[in-house]
Amino acid sequence: MAKPIKLLMITHNYPRFEGDYAGIFISLLASKLSSYGIEPIVLAPHAKGLKEYEILNNVKIYRFRYASDENEIIAYQGNMHKLVLGSVTGIFQFKRFLNAFRKNAYEVIEKEKIDVLAGHWLVPAGMVMKPIHKKLKIPMIMSSHGTDIRLMRKYFRALYQYLKPFCIRLKSWTVVSSFLKNGILDVDKNLSSVLEVLPMPHDEEIFYLDDTIERDKNLIVAVTRFTEQKRYKVLLSAFALASAKNKNLRLDIYATGGDQMIAESMIEKLGISQSVSIKKPVPQSELRMVYNHAGMVVLNSYAEGFGLALSEAMLCGAAVIGTSSGGITDIIQHEKTGLLVELDNAENLADAMIDLSTNDAKREQLARAGNKFAQETYQSEPLAKRYAEIVKSALQ
């Protein structure tokens, strides 16, 4: 039997505990790779209460410390770039974070005799990997999931010019949507030969159509965050318009985020507090039940890298509504696998909500087609197998 290829996956986002969403798709990918001759090893940031080393789902996980427990605030918060760019202190904290990340990467590479290095999110992984590649010449691949490409486009001159020598030497660069691929090519067309659209695998053992759960056609679910990019204000405005015409509609929002108090105030001002509930994010096993109970699932964000809530909901047989923006258009084919609405158009979104809640035949047909598409496109084994092939080709 051939010796497995040792792959070090470096990421600032990886599940910290059972039910944690942070980088859950990377965890699923890692757990599948051993079947294809790859031994995955993960390096991720430490956080308060976590072990510095453990084995979960047969995957070795190293967690590096970069500050005291109370000051390890760079990762897992969903606001890394704002924290870093918000103050001089943030810049110094990020520099310390990168130095610790890089130091520990060197140590794990040497200890585990790593064959290939795989980064997830160009920022910060690319910033960690660039000097390592220059020194060790180890084959490297990259995977981008959304936020990193938005940052690259926004801060093009400083960020990409710094990372360009590293990027052009990548063996492969996978992205989760054609939107992200086009975004990278807008920055540098010379990267076309290494780019490949490869969605992250979905866990079909968790997300599936469960006929034992009764679906409520009037229940709208949004799994999102209270940030400007997620356009929660448009969601609430649209629901206010829709519920004025269909009094039976309800909206459950599973979210956290810095703007939650603003959202709560807006709900009161719109007079929809009796039909809108804000709920804390739940573990994936519970999320499956949420999706199976929902009449429709909405994600109306701007420039979404992929749109995981929609694809997961489709696997659970829910009808979906998304904006015609970003990677969402890879998931939803308008009037075929769901409905696409204009970005920042509350009236358009409200009309879609009313349409799906009142037209049972249309809602059910879109849900069936969406479920079929998701099963054919996001199954974990074929996607993990393709990723393993990419890892192996990096050594050739």
C-alpha positions in Angstrom: 0.0 0.0 0.0 1.3 3.4 -1.0 2.3 5.8 1.8 -0.4 8.5 2.3 0.5 12.0 1.2 0.8 14.3 4.3 -1.2 17.5 3.7 -1.1 20.4 6.1 -4.3 22.5 5.9 -3.8 25.9 7.4 -6.9 28.0 8.2 -7.9 30.7 10.5 -11.4 29.1 10.7 -12.0 25.6 12.0 -14.7 24.1 14.3 -13.9 24.7 17.9 -16.6 22.5 19.4 -19.5 20.2 18.5 -22.0 22.2 16.4 -19.6 25.1 15.7 -20.1 26.6 12.2 -16.5 28.0 11.9 -15.0 26.4 8.9 -17.3 23.3 9.2 -16.9 22.5 5.5 -13.1 22.3 5.9 -13.6 19.8 8.7 -15.9 17.7 6.5 -13.4 17.8 3.7 -10.5 16.8 6.0 -12.5 13.9 7.3 -13.1 12.5 3.8 -9.5 12.7 2.4 -8.1 9.6 4.1 -10.2 7.5 1.8 -8.2 8.9 -1.2 -4.6 8.4 0.1 -4.3 11.8 1.8 -3.5 12.2 5.5 -4.8 15.7 6.5 -3.3 17.6 9.4 -4.9 20.9 10.4 -3.2 24.1 11.8 -5.6 26.7 13.2 -5.7 29.4 15.8 -6.1 28.6 19.5 -9.0 30.1 21.4 -9.9 30.1 25.1 -10.9 26.7 26.4 -9.5 24.7 23.4 -6.8 22.1 23.4 -3.5 22.9 21.7 -3.5 19.5 20.1 -6.2 16.8 19.6 -7.4 14.3 17.1 -11.0 14.6 15.9 -12.6 12.5 13.2 -9.2 10.9 12.7 -7.7 14.3 11.8 -4.8 15.8 13.8 -5.5 19.3 14.8 -2.8 21.7 16.0 -3.9 25.0 17.5 -1.4 27.8 17.9 -1.4 30.4 20.6 -0.7 34.0 19.7 -1.7 35.8 22.9 -3.2 35.2 26.3 -6.7 33.6 26.3 -8.4 36.9 26.8 -6.5 38.5 24.0 -6.9 35.8 21.4 -9.5 37.8 19.5 -8.3 37.8 15.9 -9.9 34.6 14.7 -13.4 33.2 14.9 -15.1 36.5 15.3 -16.1 37.1 11.7 -14.6 40.6 11.7 -10.9 40.0 11.3 -10.3 42.7 8.6 -12.3 45.3 10.5 -10.4 44.6 13.7 -7.0 44.7 12.0 -7.7 47.9 9.9 -9.6 49.7 12.7 -6.6 50.8 14.7 -2.8 50.8 15.0 -3.2 48.3 17.9 -5.2 46.0 15.6 -2.3 46.0 13.1 0.2 45.1 15.7 -2.1 42.3 17.0 -2.4 40.9 13.5 1.3 41.0 12.9 1.8 39.0 16.1 -0.9 36.6 14.9 0.8 36.1 11.6 4.2 35.6 13.2 2.8 32.9 15.5 0.9 31.3 12.7 4.0 31.1 10.5 6.3 29.9 13.3 3.9 27.0 14.2 3.5 26.1 10.5 7.3 25.6 10.2 7.2 23.5 13.3 4.4 21.3 12.1 5.9 20.9 8.7 9.1 19.6 10.2 7.5 17.5 12.8 4.9 15.8 10.5 7.1 15.7 7.4 4.5 17.5 5.4 4.4 16.8 1.6 1.9 19.5 0.5 0.7 22.7 2.1 -2.9 23.8 1.6 -4.2 27.2 2.6 -7.8 28.2 3.1 -8.6 31.9 2.5 -5.8 33.8 0.8 -5.9 36.2 3.8 -4.4 35.3 6.2 -3.2 31.9 4.9 -1.4 33.3 1.9 0.5 35.8 4.0 1.6 32.9 6.2 2.5 30.6 3.3 4.4 33.1 1.1 7.7 33.2 3.1 7.4 29.4 3.8 7.3 28.7 0.1 10.3 30.9 -0.5 12.3 29.1 2.1 11.2 25.5 1.8 9.9 25.2 -1.8 7.2 22.9 -0.7 4.2 22.5 -3.1 1.3 24.7 -2.2 -2.3 24.9 -3.1 -4.9 27.5 -2.1 -8.7 27.5 -1.6 -10.8 30.7 -1.4 -14.3 31.0 0.0 -15.3 34.6 -0.5 -14.1 37.2 2.1 -10.5 36.9 1.0 -11.3 37.7 -2.6 -13.4 40.7 -1.7 -10.4 42.0 0.3 -8.1 41.4 -2.6 -10.3 43.4 -4.9 -10.8 46.2 -2.4 -7.2 46.6 -1.4 -5.8 45.5 -4.8 -2.5 47.5 -4.9 -1.2 46.8 -1.5 -2.5 43.3 -1.0 -2.2 41.6 -4.3 1.1 43.2 -5.3 2.5 41.7 -2.0 1.0 38.3 -2.6 1.4 38.1 -6.4 4.8 36.3 -6.4 3.3 33.6 -4.2 0.0 33.4 -6.1 1.6 32.8 -9.5 3.6 29.9 -8.1 0.6 28.0 -6.6 0.1 24.5 -8.0 -3.7 25.0 -7.8 -6.2 27.5 -6.6 -9.7 26.3 -6.0 -12.7 28.7 -5.5 -16.2 27.8 -4.4 -18.0 29.7 -7.2 -17.5 31.1 -10.7 -18.1 34.6 -9.2 -14.9 34.2 -7.1 -13.0 32.8 -10.1 -14.0 35.8 -12.2 -13.1 38.1 -9.4 -9.5 36.8 -9.3 -9.2 36.9 -13.1 -10.3 40.6 -13.0 -7.2 41.2 -10.8 -4.8 38.9 -12.8 -5.8 37.0 -15.9 -2.5 35.1 -15.8 -3.9 33.0 -13.0 -6.4 31.2 -15.2 -4.3 28.1 -15.6 -4.3 27.3 -11.8 -7.9 28.3 -11.0 -10.7 25.7 -10.7 -14.3 26.1 -9.4 -14.7 23.4 -6.7 -17.5 23.9 -4.1 -16.8 22.6 -0.6 -18.5 19.3 0.2 -21.8 19.2 2.1 -22.6 16.7 4.7 -25.5 14.6 3.2 -25.7 12.6 6.4 -26.9 15.8 8.2 -28.6 17.7 5.4 -31.3 15.7 3.7 -35.0 15.8 3.0 -36.8 14.5 6.1 -40.4 13.6 5.3 -41.2 13.1 9.0 -41.0 16.9 9.6 -44.0 18.9 8.6 -43.2 21.9 6.4 -44.8 25.2 7.1 -45.4 27.1 3.8 -45.7 30.4 5.7 -42.4 30.1 7.6 -39.5 32.1 6.1 -36.0 31.2 7.4 -32.8 33.3 7.1 -29.5 31.9 8.3 -27.3 35.0 8.1 -25.4 37.6 10.1 -26.3 41.1 11.1 -23.8 42.8 8.9 -24.1 45.3 6.0 -23.0 42.7 3.5 -25.8 40.3 4.4 -28.4 43.1 3.8 -30.5 42.3 6.8 -32.3 45.7 6.6 -33.5 44.8 3.1 -34.7 41.4 4.4 -36.7 43.1 7.2 -38.2 45.7 4.9 -39.2 43.1 2.4 -40.8 41.0 5.1 -42.8 44.0 6.4 -44.2 44.5 2.9 -44.9 40.8 2.4 -46.5 40.3 5.8 -48.8 43.3 5.2 -50.3 41.3 2.3 -50.1 37.8 3.9 -50.7 38.0 7.6 -49.8 34.4 8.1 -46.1 34.9 7.2 -43.4 34.5 9.9 -39.7 35.1 9.7 -37.1 33.3 11.8 -33.7 34.7 11.6 -30.8 32.6 12.9 -28.0 35.1 13.3 -25.5 37.1 15.4 -23.4 40.1 14.5 -22.5 43.6 15.5 -25.7 45.1 14.1 -28.1 43.0 16.0 -29.4 45.9 18.2 -30.0 47.9 15.0 -32.0 45.0 13.6 -34.0 44.6 16.8 -34.8 48.4 16.7 -35.8 48.2 13.1 -38.2 45.2 13.8 -40.0 47.3 16.4 -40.2 50.4 14.1 -41.6 48.3 11.3 -44.3 46.8 13.6 -43.4 43.2 12.8 -42.1 42.1 16.2 -45.1 39.6 16.5 -44.0 37.7 13.4 -40.2 38.0 13.4 -38.0 36.0 15.8 -34.3 36.3 16.1 -32.7 33.1 17.2 -29.1 32.1 18.1 -27.3 29.9 15.5 -27.9 26.2 16.1 -25.8 23.1 15.5 -26.0 21.6 12.0 -28.2 18.7 13.3 -30.8 21.2 14.5 -30.3 23.3 11.4 -31.4 20.4 9.3 -34.7 20.3 11.2 -35.1 24.1 10.7 -34.6 23.8 6.9 -37.0 20.9 6.7 -39.7 22.8 8.5 -39.3 26.0 6.5 -41.5 26.9 3.6 -38.6 28.9 2.1 -35.1 29.9 2.9 -33.8 33.4 2.0 -30.3 34.7 1.5 -30.3 38.2 0.1 -26.7 39.2 0.7 -24.3 41.2 -1.5 -21.4 39.6 -3.3 -21.7 36.3 -1.4 -18.8 34.0 -2.1 -21.0 31.0 -2.3 -24.2 30.9 -0.3 -24.0 27.8 1.9 -27.4 28.4 3.6 -29.1 28.0 0.3 -27.4 24.8 -0.8 -27.9 23.2 2.6 -31.6 24.2 2.5 -32.0 22.8 -1.0 -30.6 19.4 0.3 -33.3 19.6 2.9 -36.1 20.2 0.3 -36.8 23.8 1.0 -37.6 26.3 -1.7 -35.0 29.1 -1.8 -34.8 32.8 -2.7 -31.4 34.6 -3.2 -30.1 37.7 -4.7 -28.8 37.9 -8.2 -25.3 38.6 -6.8 -22.1 36.8 -6.2 -21.9 33.0 -6.0 -25.6 32.7 -5.3 -26.1 32.6 -9.1 -24.2 29.3 -9.2 -26.7 27.8 -6.8 -30.0 29.2 -8.0 -31.2 29.1 -11.6 -34.1 31.5 -11.6 -37.5 29.9 -11.9 -35.8 26.5 -12.1 -34.1 25.7 -8.8 -35.3 28.7 -6.9 -36.0 32.4 -7.3 -33.4 35.2 -7.8 -34.3 38.8 -6.9 -32.6 42.1 -7.5 -30.0 43.2 -5.0 -31.3 45.8 -2.5 -34.8 45.6 -3.9 -37.1 45.0 -1.0 -40.2 45.1 -3.2 -38.8 42.4 -5.5 -37.9 40.2 -2.5 -41.4 40.7 -0.9 -43.1 39.7 -4.1 -41.0 36.5 -4.2 -41.9 35.7 -0.6 -45.6 36.2 -1.4 -45.3 34.2 -4.6 -43.8 31.1 -2.9 -46.1 31.3 0.1 -49.3 31.4 -2.0 -48.4 29.3 -5.0 -48.1 25.8 -3.6 -47.4 24.0 -6.9 -44.7 26.4 -7.8 -43.0 26.3 -4.4 -43.0 22.5 -4.4 -41.8 22.2 -7.9 -38.9 24.6 -7.3 -38.1 22.7 -4.1 -37.9 19.4 -5.9 -35.7 20.7 -8.6 -33.5 22.5 -6.2 -33.1 19.3 -4.1 -32.2 17.3 -7.2 -29.6 19.9 -8.3 -28.0 20.0 -4.8 -27.8 16.3 -4.5 -26.0 16.1 -7.9 -23.7 19.0 -7.3 -22.7 19.1 -3.6 -22.2 15.5 -2.6 -19.2 15.1 -0.3 -17.5 12.1 -1.8 -17.0 13.3 -5.5 -15.8 16.8 -4.3 -13.4 15.3 -1.7 -12.1 12.9 -4.4 -11.4 15.8 -6.8 -9.7 17.8 -4.0 -7.5 14.7 -3.3 -6.6 14.6 -7.0 -5.5 18.2 -6.9 -3.3 17.5 -3.9 -1.7 14.6 -5.6 -1.1 16.6 -8.8 0.7 19.2 -6.8 3.6 16.7 -6.3 4.0 16.0 -10.0 
